[in-house]
Amino acid sequence: MANPLYDALFGRHQGQMTTFIQLSDNTVTTHAAFLELAAQYAHVFTKLGLEPGDRVAVQIEKSLQSIAVYAACTQAGLIFLPLNTAYTAEEISYFVHDSKARIVLCDSKNAELLEPISIAAGAILETMDAAGQGSFSQQATEMPTKFQTVVRSKDDLAAFLYTSGTTGRSKGAMLTQENLLSNGQVLTTEWEFTASDVLLHALPIFHTHGLFVATNIALLAGCKILFLPKFDLDVIIDILPQASVMMGVPTFYTRLLDDPRFTKGLTQHMRLFVSGSAPLLTETHLRFEYITGHHILERYGMTETNMNTSNPYRGERRAGTVGFPLSGVELKITDSATGATLPQNEVGQIEVRGPNVFKGYWNMPEKTAEELREDGFFITGDLGQIDADGYVHIVGRNKDLIISGGYNIYPKEIELLLDIQEGVLESAVVGVPHPDFGETVIGVLVADTGAEPDLEAIKQTIATSLARFKQPQKLILLQELPRNTMGKVQKKALREQFSDLFATK
């Protein structure tokens, strides 16, 4: 194929009058019309002087047009760089300068803030708002609806995704055509997607989950997408009867479960619910099954690798696990000090290898060498274990490991106990500085609706199940846990918030 990623995702739908995207106002766009729009965008990029391999930094609202920008970049051989719409101008400045982006495509309302940044970086600034209007779109109206697809190979870069930067400055993960295409194809097969499916899509598209999982799978399967700008509980419940598959983050499912309209009858036609981007509580999994009869399928992935594992579509979807390595993906648990592979049920760092694993970090050869071994295994930074049945369990992040008085403490073990205590909705366990032990354990709890957990009683209860050095020195009740846009608990923020809890006066 001349351009493997474009041909597989987009080119195969050329001229097809099948429905691709249905918006929340019921407006429908066919595959053929979508590809004509994408071709016009590709012409604009070329007219502006962009060449294959150039980076396109995109911070625009989720829309049909934003997906067309992704398609246009693929067709023109450009590297797509989606940016979180919540990023500040200062954050955008770093990404634009670091990536050496040739163009910045932003919402019209942000143009004034981003113009000096673009000028300083030597990048072109164009605009596109939530309705798909702006300087970029205006130029596209005058362009042809056919574009000669640029020749690319499977090893050529297709996208940059920047990591969240919670452990230092953000790193640009370089993703090739093969990384994206192989992962999409495996997931389409393993989750048994077909053209008859209808995907409910309420995820953001600046993240691998909404873009390279949900959207790519729908394109590979040729199915329709119910494309919502964001998660809106009323809209989701109203539109769910039209869907067969829903992909979401855990907070989607907890909010649905709290609504009395969300019933077994509302979901009886559904084929599949998928959860990812943050851990799904066992309680949520079991409650969802009790109310709907459906077992949520949880999987595990990350910016640098897309998806690594999945609970089986056919077979037991085991709560509290992320299933088995995907076809073509190797996964092992290793000792962080020696790199030696550990036996089943032992906790260690998760390493993965496969066609889904990224090429490295942009302009960070030392960091790439630290995390990407010469034999192709990527050190994920996650801690996990593989049980006797082969299911992978995520224990936490390596950086979240607590070392108290010389003992290693894994937060997940304690969180699992806290989560099942009376009146507790969820918990997060972190280590904070301690004058005697170096670090000590604290537990941050969120109460169930209307409940008032007895913190002292909880401490006494879990003490019977935990060695003394693992027991939280303090339990703290918060209204909610700090999370990022994908629903992941931000433990760094908790560590900072309570860093002086045991400081000597």
N, C-alpha and C positions, 0 to 999 in steps of 0.2 A: 504494500500500500504506500501511496505517496506521502501520506501524513497519517500514521496509524491512529492517533487519538481523535483527530477530526473525522476521519473516515468512519470510525467505529461509533462515535457518539452522534455526530451530526450528519455527515455526508450521506449515510445510508437512508436518511429521511428526505432527501432532496425530492421536491415535487409532490410529496405525500400530503394529502388533504386530511389526514388523521389529526385528531385533537392532541396538542402537546400541553398547553397550559390553559387552565380555566381560573380566572381571577375571582375574588370574593364578590364582585358585582355580576358574576356569571358571564363576563366577556370571555370569549374563546379565541385562542390563536392556534392555527394549524402548524404542523411541522414546516410545511412549505413557506408560509408567511414568516415564520420565525427565522428561517434560514435566509430569506431575502433581506430581512432587517439586519441580521448578523453580517451579511455580505456588504451591506452599505456601511456598516461600522468599520469593517476591515478596510474598505476603500478610504475612509477618513483617516485611519491610522497611517496608511501608506502615503496619503496626500500630505500629512503633517511631517513626513520624513522618517517615520519609524521603520526599522529594518529588523529582520528575524533575529531573535535573541535579545532585543531591547525589552526593558521592564516597563510594565504599565501599572502604576499605582492607582488603585480604585477605592475611593471611600464614598460610596453612594448608597442610597436606601435600596432595600430589596424591591425588585420590580421585574417584570418581564424583560425590560430593556437591560437590566444589570446582568441577566443571564446571557443576553445577546452579546454583551461586551465580552464575556468569557468565551463564547463561541467564536467571536471575531478574532480575539487574540490567538486562539488555537488555529484558526484558519490562516492567519497571517504569520504564524510562526513566532508570535510574541510571548513573553513570559508574563503571565497573569499574577498580579500581586493584590489580592483583596485585603482591605484593612477594616478593622472594627469601626463601626459608625460612632462608637462612643469615644474613640481616641481624641485627645486634645491636639491642638496645633503643634505643641511642643513634641508630642509623641510622633505625629505625622512627619515632622521635620527630620527626626532620626531615621525613620523608615525610608523616606525619599532620598536622603543623602546617602545612607548606607547601601541601599540597593542600586544607587545611581539610576533611578527611574528616569526615562525620557519624557514621560508624560504623567501628569496628575489629573485624574478625573474625579471631581468632587461635586457635592451638592451646591447648587447656586448660592444658598444662604451662607456657605462657608468660604466662598471664593475670596472675599476680602481678607480673611485671616490667612488663607493659604497662598495667596499671590506672592507675598515677599519670600515665603519659603521656597516656592517653585523657582522664582527668579534667582535666589541664592544658589539653588541646586542645578541651575541651568536646565530646568524641566519646563515643558509646555503645560499650561493650565487650561483645562476645559471643564465645562459644567454639564451636569445632568441631575435633575431633581427627581422626587419620588414619582412624579407623573411621566417621567421619561423625557422631559423637556429641558432644553439648555443649549449652550453653544455647540456642543458636540453633536447633539441630536439634530440641530438645525442644519449643520453641514451635511449630515447623512441623507437628508431628504432629497438632495440633488445628486446623489450617487447611484450608480448602477446596482441592480439587485442580484448580480452575479459577480463572483470574485474568484480568480484563479488561485486555488489552494496552494499555499507554499509547501514545498517538499520538506519534510522533517523525518527524523528517524526515531526509533523507540528510545534512544539514549539522549535525545535532545531535551533540554529543560522545558517544562510546560508551565510551571508555577513556582512562586516563592510563597511560603507561609511563615510568618514570624511567630516564634514562640512567645509566651506571655511575659517572659522576662522576670519571673518571680525569684530567680536565683542570680540575677545579674542582668546585664543588658540583653535585649532580645536578640535571638539568633534567627537568621533567615534560612529556613530549611529549603534546600533545592530539590524539587520534585520533577522527575522525568516523565515523559509520555508513558513509558512502561510502568512506572510506579502507579500512576493514576488508572491506566487502562487495565492492567492485570488485576488490581484490587477490585475494580468495578465489575469485571467479568466474573471473578470468583464469587463475589457477594450475590450477583444476579442469579448465578447457578445455585448456590447453597441456600438462598432464601426463596428459590423457586419463583422468581418474578417472570411474568409474561405480559404480552401486550394487552391482555384483558384486565390487568390490575389498574387500580386508581389510587394514586399515592396522595395522602393528605400531607402537605408540606407547610409547616409553620415555623421552621427553623431559620436562623440567620444564614446567609450564604457567604459570609466572610470567614467561615470556619469549615474544616474538612467534613464535619457531619452533614451540614446542609448542602454543601456544594459537591464534594467529591464522593460522598456516599449516596445521599438521597437523589440528587439531580442526575449524577452519572448513571446510577442504576436505572432510573426511569428512562433515560435516553437509550441505554443499551437494550432495555426490554421493549421500548417503543410504547410505553403506557402513558396514560394521561396523568397530569399533576394538578391537584387542587392547590393553587399557589396563594398562600395567605401571607400578608406582610409581616405578621407576628402572631404569637399565641394570644388569641382572644377567646376566653372560655365560652361565651355565648355563641360566637361564630363556629367554633369547633363542634359544639354540641349540635348546632343547626345543620352543619355540612357533613358530619360524620356518616350519616346514612348513604351518602354518595361514594364513600371511599371503601377500599378493600384493605389498604395498608396505611399505618400511621407510624412515622418515626418521630421520636421525641427525646427530651431529657427528663430525668426523674421528676422535676417540678411540674412538668406537663401532667404527669399521671397522678401526682398527689392532689393537684388542683381539680382534676376531673373526679377523683374519688370523693372529694369533699362536696361535690354537687349532687343533690338528690335526683337530678335529671339523668345522671350517668348510670344507666342500668344495664342489665343483661340483655334486655330487649333492644336497646339502642346499639349494642355491639354485636348482636348475634350474626350479622352478615359479614363481619370483619374476618379477614384471613390472618392478619399478622399485626402485632404491635411490637415495635423495636425501641429499645432504650439504650442510651449511651451518653458519652461526654462527661458523666459523673457517676459515682457508684449508686446503684439502686438498692435501697434498703430492703432487706428480706421481708420486713413487715409490709412494705408497699407491694412487693411481688405477691405475697400471700393474700393480702386484702383485695388486690386486683383480681386474682383468680376466684376468690370467694364471691365477689360482686358480679363479675362478667363471665366467668368460666374460661377466660383466656389466660395463658401463661405468657407474660411479657418475655421477649427474647432479648437478653442482655449480651452485649459484645464489648470488646476492648480494643481501643486504638489510640493513636496520638498523632500530633502534627507531623512528625518525621516519618511515620510509617503507614498512615491511614489505618485500616483495620488489621489487627493481628489475630484475634480469636473471636469465636462466636459460640453461643449455646446452639444446639442443633435445631434445625427447623423440624425435622422428624426425629423424635427422641426426647429424653428428659431435659427440660430447661431448668437447671438446678439453681434455685434461689441462692444468692450470695456468691455465685461464681460467674465467670465470664466464658465458660464453655471450653472448647478445644481450639488449638491452632487451626487457622484456615488452610485450605488446600494450598500447598506450595510454600507455606510459612513454617519455618523451624523455630521452636521456642524452647529455651532451657533456663533453669534456675541455677545461678552460679554464686560462688563465694566472692564477695566484693573485694577482698584482699588478694586472693590468689587467682581468681577467674576459673577455678575448678568447678565442674558441674556437680551439683548437689543431688542427693537421692530424693525420692518422693517424700512429700510431707515436710521437708525441711524448708525454712524460709531463707530466701536469698534474693539477689537482684535478677530481674527478668531481662533476658537477652533474646533478640529475634533476628532472623535472617530470612530473606526472600525477595522476590521481585518488587515487593511493595516498599522496601526500605530505601529511604532517600539517598541522594548522591553525596550529601555533606552539607555543612553550614557555609553560607556565602561569606567569602573573605575571612573565614576563621579556620585556617588549616590546623592550628593547635587544638582547638576545641573539637574539630572533626576527628582528629587522631585520638583524642581522649575517649570519645564516645562511640566511634565506629571502628571496630577492630579490622585488622588486615584481612581476616578470613570472612568478612562480610557481616559478622554479628554486630548488632547495634545494642549498646547498653542503654536500656530505656530510662533508667532512673527510678523505675517502679520496683517495689518489693513484692514478692509473691511466693506461692508454693503450688505444687501439683499434687492433688490427692490420689488415693489409691485407684480411683476410677478414671484418672486422667484429666479431670476438670481443673482448670486454672483458677486460683483464688488470688485476688489482689489484696495485699496486706497494707499497702501505703506507699508513699514516696520515700526514696532513700534519704532525702533531706529532712523528712519528717520523723526519722528514727530518733528516739530519745535515748540518750546515754546518761543514766543516773547512777552515780557512785560506781561507775565501771560496768554496770549492767545494761545490756541492750533491751529496749522496751519497744514493742510494736504497737502503735496506737490502735490499730484495728481490733486487736484482741480485747482491749478495754472498751472500745466503742460498741462492740457487739453486745457486751454485758449491759452497758448503760442504756442502749436503745430499747431493751426489753423491760426496763424498770417501769413501775406504775407511774403514769402521768408524764412520761418522757416521749416526745415525738422523735427527736434525733439528737445526736451528740457529736462533738469533735474533741479529740484528745490531743493536746500539744505539750511540748516541753518548754519550760521557762527557766531562766537562770535561778540558781539556788546557791547560797554561800557555802554550804557544806557538801552538797552532792554534785555540784557543777550544773546539773539540770534536775528538775523534778517535774512530776506529772500533774497537770490540772485537766479537769473535764469541764467542757462548756456545754450546757444543755439548753434545749428548746422544749418548752412544755407543750403537751397536747392541748387542743382547744378547750378552754374552760378548766383545765387541770392546774393544780398547785403541787408540784412534786416536793416530797419531803427529802431534802438534800442529805440530811444526816442519816435518815433511814436507808437511803440508797447507798451511802458510803459503807454502812454496816453490812448491807446485803452483799455487795460485790466483794467485800473483804474476804468472804468465805471462799471465793473462787479465784482470787488473785494472790500471788506472792506479795509480801509486804512492799517490796521495792517497786512493784507495778501499781500499787494503789494510789489513786489521785490524792495529792495533798489537799486539794481544794476542788469543790464543785461550784460552778458559777452558772447562774440562770440568765440567759439573754432572750430577747423577743425573737431574734432570728440570727442565723449564722451568716457571716459575710460571704458572698458568692460572686463569681465573675459572670459574664453574660451567658455562659454555657451551663451555669448551675453548679460549677465546682466550688466546694468550700475553700476559702482562702485562708489556710492555716497560718501563713506568714503574717496576715493582718492580726490574727488572734495572738500570735507570739509577741508581736509588737505592742498590742494593746495591754497585755498583762505581763510585760517584761520586768516590771519593777515590783511585782506582787510580793516577792520574798526578799527584796532588797534590804540590807541592813541599814538601820536608821543612824 
